Amino acid sequence: MKTVIAEILPFAIVVAVSPINIVAAILLMFSKKPVLNASCYLAGFMTGVALVLAAVTVIADSAGLSGDAQRSRWASALLVALGVYLLFVAVQTFRKRPAPDENPPAPAWMDGITGFGPLKSIGIGLTIGALNPKNIAVAVAAAITIASAGLTPGTTISVVAIYTVIASIGVAAPIVTTLILGDRSTEVLEDWKAWLDRNTAAVMAVIYLIFGVILVGKGIGGI
């Protein structure tokens, strides 16, 4: 189990540091019921992440990707494909990065997010956690690792839970910061958002590049 957790930890970190996930949580901290709404968003996000990883792990296990040499090669080939996808996304993300003096437009779904209530906050968290294509790609890579380990169902559930908690650290950070700093957190969160707005593309390009290379290397090693 420890070995599997060590192998999927980088994948969980990719999700944890994704700026778009964190910015949504920060914006909810400026809503009428900040802690409640952001906590609901966190709950929805964690549910989405866990459901996707669990579902893909079941599919990978059912497909027997780790069963024999031939299927193991298919799993390795899939890792290479995911790695190439992340490398492509890294290049595209870097090319589309805003100029230093340019304020990038916010995604359309963020319009009015500060007016969300608990239900909408859960919904947007579930959507981002479960339907973000990049999160899904990373979850597939983690699922292949988990399925290949031949874990018991109980251990698999524990590993999925650990992955989910680590992947949600970034989303939880604004809530924890507010609870610790109180009113002083406003300036801190505003600074975080401003930095993330300016550097989202560059940060994500680097992350996708690093983990794309890792997946390609890991996949080639298994073919």
Secondary structure as GFF3:
##gff-version 3
##sequence-region A 1 223
A	DSSP	alpha_helix	2	16	.	.	.	ID=ss1
A	DSSP	alpha_helix	19	28	.	.	.	ID=ss2
A	DSSP	alpha_helix	34	62	.	.	.	ID=ss3
A	DSSP	alpha_helix	69	95	.	.	.	ID=ss4
A	DSSP	three_ten_helix	108	110	.	.	.	ID=ss5
A	DSSP	three_ten_helix	113	115	.	.	.	ID=ss6
A	DSSP	alpha_helix	118	131	.	.	.	ID=ss7
A	DSSP	alpha_helix	133	148	.	.	.	ID=ss8
A	DSSP	alpha_helix	153	167	.	.	.	ID=ss9
A	DSSP	alpha_helix	169	181	.	.	.	ID=ss10
A	DSSP	three_ten_helix	182	184	.	.	.	ID=ss11
A	DSSP	alpha_helix	185	222	.	.	.	ID=ss12
###
